[in-house]
């Protein structure tokens, strides 16, 4: 066929496409071969005509090869959504042109003149010339051709082509999106705005605006807590208003950039998560008492882990001293440093006492954290749990008695861990619980005649009884302080050795205890010594008018306090080790209602016992 014939075939096929009369779709295999051959021969002219008449020129081929070639010609940076929009716009224009040309061809068929464009004779001849056009393949032009299909078949073919290529497109888009998010997460430009000097995770995890603990985030620029990450959340508004972009989820320990709302992944932020939630391995716990390595806080202050001050919020020093002393008892400390030891303990629904266990464990890990940002810890959350669980018996704003708080705290901790009075034991009873025999004898009323007293003493009610009892600490009584001044117009402060007041538990010494109606004589004998023994020296006496403090000084040794002589012979055979060393000493200074508590502790890895203990002239509460 000559060049003129080629031109006529191209124009003829273009006019067929314009008036919208499409040939029948052949078999799939033949359609691919013939369609691709036609595309190679006439796609360039068809695209040019389509662009001249308002089309896009980006036409689609119905065969699989044409579809692949069409996708390969899209620009590299064009997304799948843009491709679909471009294709749909092109199809819409073609359909509009097809409808307009169909109506025009109908009018032409009704008119006279067989030589006009779009006539029935012309269409028939073009259909007959279609095989010749398909066989023609001498031109080397791009395969950008329209798909000569009926409208229904064309939509079906396009849907099938989209379904075939959609998985590949989804995978590419998905992987591209993940790659871009991962690149942005690992290269956040706002990490240098983090201010570690203002970060303080010791306070309750509540939003500073809504006071809600749900989805609480910490702003790592100013240190405040906000709620949520949504468009109307307090954290989002704060990030937009103050240009603070880096936030930490206080529960999931994940970092986010707001308002862009993507997760930040960076190993340099690990120190912040460790301060928020310190963790210890068994190897680290076993080395706590073997090394005395100083740690450096973020502000350059050096400190010893475990020897860290607790902030006095207002009047909570009585509780701080007790908590600090308990944190230096190695078995109790090691138990609470590992959260796995107690996190699976089952409690009844709605039980708030287990909050005491959780907060004490968190406080213990913060005290022994070698990577703190500061050399002190605020027991804010711990004290809030104490106020809640004690039903406001012990408060932050009101001074309390350290002995009363110690007694309540040990028993509450034992109960929250699932312990009972007799059967089930916990770490608290394993460390502090001992036992004794209590011998009690009822005394007749002192106003009765002597003969009547003698008769009453023979009754069973006035005979001596013995009971076995457990204890968490031993209360030591001081001798009565002098009421009058000496000849030099000065009050003499008496001094007493520790072993003198320990004679109360030798099983021989009797002491009278008075009640409102009855009087009793009691004596005590130790039957079991705990691994760690607590002495509470009773300095305060209360009456209806005021509280009085006994200033008597107790002289005690620092090491090798032997209690063997206070045990019976059968008990001595069971207990091989009966000597104790001092590890903590709590002191009360000042007046009974206005004084303050302080503590001296012994670091096991350091040989500093004398430097950590008070002078003998200081009144003490052990």
C-alpha positions in Angstrom: 0.0 0.0 0.0 1.3 3.5 -0.8 1.7 6.6 1.2 -1.6 8.0 0.1 -3.4 4.9 1.2 -1.7 5.1 4.5 -3.0 8.6 5.0 -6.5 7.7 4.0 -6.5 4.8 6.5 -5.3 7.0 9.3 -7.9 9.6 8.6 -10.6 7.0 8.2 -9.8 5.4 11.5 -9.6 8.8 13.2 -13.1 9.7 11.8 -14.5 6.3 13.1 -13.1 7.1 16.5 -14.7 10.6 16.3 -18.2 9.5 15.5 -18.2 6.8 18.1 -18.8 3.7 16.0 -16.4 1.1 17.5 -15.7 -2.3 15.9 -16.6 -5.5 17.7 -14.0 -6.6 20.3 -12.1 -9.6 18.9 -10.8 -12.6 20.9 -8.4 -11.5 23.7 -5.3 -13.0 22.0 -6.1 -11.6 18.6 -7.1 -8.3 20.1 -3.7 -7.9 21.8 -1.8 -8.6 18.6 -4.0 -6.6 16.2 -4.5 -3.7 18.6 -0.8 -3.4 19.3 0.0 -3.5 15.6 -2.5 -0.8 14.9 -1.1 1.2 17.8 2.4 1.1 16.3 1.1 2.3 13.0 -1.3 5.2 13.8 -1.0 6.2 17.5 1.0 9.4 16.7 -1.6 10.8 14.3 -4.5 9.9 16.5 -3.0 11.6 19.5 -2.3 14.7 17.5 -5.9 14.8 16.2 -7.3 14.3 19.7 -5.2 17.2 21.1 -6.4 19.4 18.2 -10.0 18.6 19.0 -9.8 19.2 22.7 -8.7 15.8 24.0 -5.7 15.0 26.1 -3.8 12.9 23.7 -3.2 10.4 26.5 -5.4 7.6 25.2 -5.5 4.1 26.4 -5.0 0.8 24.6 -7.2 -2.2 25.4 -4.6 -4.9 25.3 -2.3 -5.9 28.1 0.8 -4.8 26.3 -0.7 -1.4 25.6 -1.7 -1.0 29.2 1.8 -1.7 30.4 3.3 0.7 27.9 0.7 3.3 28.9 1.7 3.0 32.6 5.4 3.2 31.7 4.8 6.6 30.0 3.3 8.3 33.1 5.7 10.8 34.8 7.8 9.2 37.5 6.6 11.5 40.3 2.9 11.2 39.5 0.9 9.4 42.2 -1.7 6.7 41.5 -4.5 9.1 42.4 -3.3 11.7 39.8 -3.1 8.9 37.2 -6.7 7.8 37.9 -7.9 11.4 37.8 -6.2 12.0 34.4 -7.6 8.8 32.9 -11.1 9.6 34.1 -11.0 13.1 32.7 -9.8 11.7 29.3 -12.6 9.2 29.3 -15.1 11.8 30.1 -14.0 14.0 27.2 -14.1 11.0 24.8 -17.5 10.0 25.9 -18.8 13.6 25.4 -17.2 13.8 22.0 -18.7 10.3 21.1 -22.2 11.4 22.1 -22.0 14.7 20.1 -20.5 12.9 17.0 -23.2 10.2 17.2 -26.0 12.7 17.1 -24.2 14.5 14.3 -23.8 11.3 12.3 -27.5 10.6 12.7 -28.4 13.9 11.2 -25.9 13.3 8.3 -27.5 9.9 7.6 -30.9 11.5 7.2 -29.6 14.1 4.8 -28.6 13.6 1.2 -25.1 13.4 -0.1 -23.2 10.2 0.1 -19.8 11.8 0.1 -20.2 13.6 3.5 -18.2 12.7 6.5 -19.7 10.1 8.7 -22.1 8.7 6.1 -23.4 5.1 6.4 -21.6 4.1 3.2 -18.4 5.6 4.4 -18.7 3.8 7.7 -19.2 0.5 6.0 -16.2 0.9 3.8 -14.1 1.8 6.9 -15.2 -1.3 8.6 -14.2 -3.4 5.6 -10.8 -1.6 5.5 -10.1 -2.3 9.2 -8.1 -5.5 8.5 -5.9 -3.7 6.1 -5.3 -1.0 8.6 -4.4 -3.6 11.2 -2.0 -5.3 8.9 -0.2 -2.1 8.2 2.8 -1.9 10.5 5.4 0.1 8.4 5.3 3.2 10.6 7.4 3.3 13.8 5.3 5.5 16.1 4.6 5.3 19.9 1.8 2.9 20.9 -0.4 5.7 22.4 -3.7 4.8 20.7 -7.4 4.8 21.7 -9.0 1.5 22.5 -11.6 0.8 19.7 -14.1 -0.9 21.9 -17.8 -0.7 22.6 -18.6 1.5 25.7 -19.7 -1.5 27.8 -16.8 -3.6 26.8 -14.4 -0.7 27.2 -15.4 -0.1 30.8 -15.1 -3.8 31.5 -11.7 -4.0 30.0 -10.5 -0.9 31.9 -11.9 -2.3 35.1 -10.1 -5.6 34.6 -6.9 -3.7 33.8 -7.2 -1.7 36.9 -7.9 -4.8 39.0 -4.8 -6.5 37.6 -2.6 -3.5 38.3 -4.1 -2.4 41.6 -2.1 -4.7 43.9 1.1 -3.6 42.4 0.1 0.0 42.7 -1.0 -0.4 46.3 2.2 -2.1 47.3 4.2 0.7 45.7 2.2 3.4 47.3 2.2 1.7 50.6 5.9 1.2 50.6 6.5 4.7 49.4 4.4 6.2 52.1 6.1 4.1 54.8 9.5 5.0 53.5 8.6 8.7 53.6 7.1 8.4 57.1 10.1 6.4 58.3 12.5 8.9 56.9 10.6 11.8 58.6 10.4 9.8 61.9 14.1 9.2 62.0 15.1 12.7 60.9 12.9 15.0 63.0 14.2 18.6 62.8 12.9 19.6 66.2 15.0 17.3 68.5 17.4 20.1 69.4 14.5 22.0 71.0 14.2 19.4 73.8 15.1 21.0 77.2 16.0 18.2 79.6 16.7 20.6 82.5 12.9 21.3 82.9 11.7 17.7 82.6 10.2 16.4 85.8 8.3 13.1 85.7 7.8 12.8 89.5 4.4 14.5 89.5 1.1 13.0 88.8 0.5 12.2 85.1 -2.4 14.6 84.6 -3.2 17.2 81.9 -2.4 20.6 83.2 -5.6 22.0 81.6 -8.2 19.3 81.8 -6.8 17.4 84.8 -7.4 14.1 83.0 -5.0 11.2 83.1 -6.2 9.8 79.8 -3.7 10.1 76.9 -1.4 12.4 78.8 1.6 13.8 76.9 4.6 15.6 78.2 5.9 18.6 76.2 9.7 18.0 76.1 10.3 21.7 75.5 8.6 23.3 78.6 7.9 20.1 80.7 4.1 20.6 81.0 1.6 17.8 80.6 -1.2 18.0 78.0 -3.9 15.6 76.8 -4.3 14.0 73.4 -2.9 14.5 69.9 -6.0 15.3 67.9 -6.8 18.6 66.1 -8.7 20.0 69.1 -6.6 18.4 71.8 -4.7 20.5 74.4 -1.4 19.1 73.2 -2.1 20.1 69.6 -3.2 23.6 70.5 -0.1 24.0 72.7 2.2 22.9 69.9 0.6 25.4 67.4 0.4 28.3 69.9 3.9 28.0 71.4 5.8 26.2 68.6 6.6 23.3 70.9 6.7 20.2 68.7 8.2 17.2 70.6 5.9 15.3 72.9 6.1 12.1 74.9 3.2 9.8 75.6 3.6 9.1 79.4 2.0 5.7 79.1 3.3 4.1 75.9 6.7 5.9 76.1 6.5 6.9 72.4 7.6 10.3 71.0 5.5 12.3 68.6 6.0 15.5 66.6 3.0 17.9 66.7 1.2 19.3 64.8 2.6 17.1 62.0 1.5 14.1 64.1 4.1 11.5 63.3 6.1 9.3 65.6 9.7 10.1 66.3 12.2 7.3 66.3 15.6 8.3 67.6 18.0 6.5 70.0 19.1 9.7 71.5 15.8 9.9 73.4 16.4 6.7 75.3 17.7 8.6 78.4 14.3 10.4 78.7 12.3 7.2 78.7 14.7 5.7 81.2 14.2 8.6 83.6 10.5 8.2 83.2 10.5 4.5 83.8 13.8 3.1 85.1 14.5 -0.6 84.9 17.0 -2.8 86.6 18.4 -6.2 85.7 19.3 -8.8 88.3 23.0 -8.2 87.7 22.6 -4.5 88.3 20.6 -5.1 91.5 23.3 -7.5 92.8 26.0 -4.9 92.3 24.2 -2.1 94.1 25.9 -2.9 97.5 29.3 -3.7 96.0 30.2 -0.5 94.1 30.2 3.1 95.3 30.3 4.8 91.9 29.1 8.4 91.8 26.6 9.4 89.2 26.3 12.8 87.5 23.0 14.5 87.0 22.1 16.6 84.0 23.0 19.8 85.8 26.4 18.4 86.7 25.6 17.5 90.4 27.1 14.3 91.6 25.2 11.9 93.8 25.2 8.3 95.0 22.2 6.2 93.8 20.1 5.5 96.8 21.4 8.4 98.8 19.1 10.9 97.2 17.1 13.6 98.9 13.3 13.6 98.9 11.6 16.9 98.4 9.6 18.3 101.4 6.5 19.5 99.6 5.1 21.2 102.7 5.0 19.1 105.9 5.7 15.6 104.7 9.2 15.2 106.1 7.9 12.5 108.6 6.9 10.3 105.7 10.0 11.1 103.6 12.3 9.9 106.4 10.5 6.6 106.8 10.4 6.0 103.0 14.1 6.8 102.7 14.9 4.3 105.5 12.9 1.5 104.0 14.5 2.1 100.6 17.9 1.2 102.1 16.8 -2.2 103.4 18.4 -4.5 100.7 15.8 -7.3 100.5 12.9 -4.9 100.4 14.7 -2.7 97.9 15.6 -5.6 95.6 12.0 -6.8 95.6 10.5 -3.5 94.5 13.2 -2.7 92.0 11.9 -5.5 89.8 8.3 -4.8 88.8 7.8 -8.4 87.7 7.8 -9.4 91.4 4.5 -7.8 92.2 2.7 -6.7 89.0 0.8 -10.0 88.6 -0.7 -9.9 92.1 -4.5 -10.2 91.8 -6.6 -7.8 93.8 -10.4 -7.5 94.1 -12.0 -5.1 91.6 -12.0 -1.5 92.8 -9.2 -2.1 95.4 -7.2 1.1 95.7 -4.6 -0.3 98.2 -2.5 -1.8 95.4 -1.8 1.7 94.2 0.4 2.0 97.3 2.5 -0.9 96.1 2.8 0.5 92.6 3.8 4.0 93.8 6.3 2.6 96.3 8.0 0.5 93.6 8.2 3.6 91.3 9.7 5.7 94.0 12.2 2.9 94.8 13.4 2.8 91.2 13.7 6.5 91.0 15.8 6.7 94.2 18.2 4.1 92.9 18.3 5.4 89.3 22.0 6.1 88.3 20.8 8.2 85.3 18.6 10.8 86.9 18.4 14.3 85.5 18.6 15.8 89.0 20.1 14.8 92.3 16.7 14.7 94.2 13.3 13.1 93.8 9.9 14.4 94.6 7.6 11.8 96.2 4.5 13.5 95.0 2.7 10.5 93.5 3.7 8.3 96.5 2.3 10.8 99.0 -0.9 11.2 97.0 -1.4 7.4 97.2 -0.7 7.6 101.0 -3.4 10.3 101.5 -5.9 8.3 99.4 -5.3 4.9 101.0 -5.1 6.2 104.6 -8.3 8.2 104.1 -6.5 11.4 104.9 -5.1 10.1 108.2 -1.6 11.1 106.9 -1.5 14.3 104.9 1.1 16.3 103.0 0.1 19.6 104.5 0.1 18.5 108.1 2.9 17.2 110.3 2.5 13.6 111.4 4.1 11.1 113.7 6.8 9.0 112.0 6.2 5.9 114.2 2.4 6.0 113.4 3.1 6.3 109.7 5.7 3.4 109.8 3.2 1.1 111.5 0.4 1.9 109.1 2.6 1.8 106.0 4.1 -1.6 106.8 0.7 -3.2 107.5 -0.9 -1.6 104.5 1.9 -2.7 102.2 1.6 -6.3 103.6 -2.1 -6.3 103.0 -1.9 -4.9 99.5 0.6 -7.5 98.5 -1.9 -10.2 99.4 -0.7 -11.1 102.8 -2.8 -12.1 105.8 -2.2 -12.0 109.6 -1.4 -15.7 110.0 -1.1 -17.8 106.9 0.1 -15.9 103.8 3.4 -14.1 104.1 4.9 -11.3 102.0 8.3 -9.7 101.5 7.3 -7.3 104.4 6.8 -10.1 106.9 9.9 -12.0 105.6 12.1 -9.0 106.3 10.6 -7.3 109.4 8.3 -9.7 111.3 9.4 -11.3 114.5 7.6 -13.0 117.4 7.4 -12.8 121.2 5.6 -14.1 124.2 3.4 -11.7 126.1 2.7 -12.5 129.8 -0.2 -10.6 131.2 -1.6 -10.4 134.7 -4.6 -8.4 135.8 -4.2 -6.2 138.9 -7.0 -5.4 141.5 -8.1 -1.9 141.8 -5.7 0.1 144.0 -8.6 1.5 146.1 -9.7 -1.9 147.4 -8.8 -3.2 150.9 -5.7 -5.4 151.1 -7.7 -8.5 152.2 -10.0 -8.2 149.2 -7.0 -7.8 146.9 -5.6 -11.0 148.3 -8.8 -12.9 147.6 -9.0 -11.5 144.1 -5.5 -12.6 143.2 -6.5 -16.3 143.7 -9.2 -16.0 141.1 -8.6 -17.3 137.6 -9.3 -13.8 136.2 -6.2 -12.5 137.9 -3.9 -15.3 137.0 -1.0 -14.7 134.5 -1.8 -15.6 130.9 0.6 -16.0 127.9 0.0 -15.4 124.3 2.2 -15.6 121.2 2.2 -12.4 119.1 4.1 -11.1 116.1 5.6 -7.7 115.7 7.0 -5.5 113.0 9.0 -3.2 115.3 9.8 -3.0 119.0 8.8 0.0 121.0 11.3 1.1 123.6 10.3 3.2 126.6 12.5 6.0 128.0 12.8 6.9 131.7 10.8 9.9 132.8 12.6 13.2 132.2 13.3 15.4 135.3 10.8 18.1 136.1 13.0 20.5 138.1 16.2 22.3 137.5 19.4 21.5 139.2 21.4 23.8 141.5 22.9 25.6 138.5 19.4 26.5 137.3 19.7 24.2 134.3 17.7 21.2 133.3 19.8 18.0 133.3 19.3 16.0 130.1 19.7 12.3 131.1 21.5 9.7 129.1 20.6 6.1 128.9 22.3 3.1 127.2 20.4 1.2 124.6 20.7 -2.1 126.5 19.0 -0.6 129.6 15.8 0.1 127.7 16.1 -3.2 125.9 15.7 -5.0 129.2 11.9 -4.7 128.7 12.1 -7.8 126.5 14.2 -10.1 128.6 11.2 -11.9 129.9 11.7 -10.9 133.5 11.1 -7.1 133.7 7.5 -6.3 134.4 5.8 -3.0 133.5 2.4 -1.7 134.6 -0.1 -0.6 131.9 -3.1 1.4 133.0 -6.4 1.7 131.2 -9.5 3.7 132.0 -11.0 0.8 134.1 -8.3 -1.8 134.7 -4.5 -2.2 135.3 -2.3 -4.9 134.0 1.3 -6.1 134.5 3.0 -7.3 131.4 6.4 -8.8 130.5 7.8 -9.7 127.1 10.1 -12.3 125.9 11.5 -12.5 122.3 11.1 -15.9 120.5 12.1 -15.0 117.0 14.3 -12.3 115.6 13.6 -10.9 112.2 16.4 -10.3 109.6 16.0 -6.6 110.0 14.9 -5.2 113.4 13.3 -1.8 113.9 13.5 0.0 117.2 11.0 2.8 117.9 11.9 4.9 120.9 8.8 6.5 122.4 9.6 10.1 123.0 6.2 11.8 122.7 3.5 11.6 125.3 0.0 13.0 124.7 -2.7 14.1 127.1 -5.8 16.1 126.9 -3.9 19.4 126.8 -0.6 19.2 124.9 2.1 16.9 123.5 5.3 16.5 125.4 8.7 15.3 124.1 11.2 13.4 126.2 14.7 14.8 125.5 16.6 11.8 127.0 19.7 10.8 125.0 20.1 7.2 124.0 23.7 5.9 123.5 23.9 3.0 121.2 26.6 1.2 119.3 26.8 1.4 115.6 27.7 -2.3 115.0 27.5 -5.6 116.8 24.3 -5.1 118.8 23.9 -8.5 120.4 20.4 -9.6 121.5 21.2 -13.1 122.5 20.7 -12.4 126.2 17.1 -11.4 125.5 16.2 -14.8 124.1 15.3 -17.9 126.1 17.7 -20.9 126.1 15.6 -22.9 123.6 15.4 -20.0 121.2 19.1 -19.3 121.5 19.8 -22.7 120.1 17.7 -22.0 117.0 19.2 -18.5 116.3 22.8 -18.6 115.3 23.1 -15.0 114.3 21.8 -12.5 116.9 23.9 -9.4 116.2 22.7 -6.3 114.3 24.4 -3.4 112.6 22.8 0.1 112.3 21.8 1.0 108.7 19.5 4.0 109.3 18.6 6.4 112.0 15.6 8.8 112.0 15.9 11.9 114.1 13.3 14.5 115.2 14.6 18.0 115.8 12.7 20.9 117.4 9.4 21.1 119.3 6.9 18.3 119.1 4.4 20.3 117.0 6.9 22.4 115.0 9.9 20.2 114.6 11.2 18.3 111.5 12.5 14.8 110.8 15.8 14.0 109.2 17.5 10.7 108.5 21.0 9.3 108.4 21.6 6.2 106.2 24.5 3.9 105.7 25.6 3.2 102.1 26.7 -0.5 102.1 29.3 0.1 99.4 30.9 2.9 101.4 32.7 2.8 104.8 31.0 5.9 106.2 29.0 4.8 109.2 30.2 7.5 111.6 29.8 10.4 109.2 26.2 9.4 108.5 25.1 9.1 112.1 24.1 12.0 114.4 26.2 13.1 117.4 25.3 11.7 120.9 23.9 15.0 122.0 21.1 14.9 119.4 17.7 13.4 120.5 16.9 10.4 118.3 14.0 8.3 117.2 15.2 5.0 115.8 
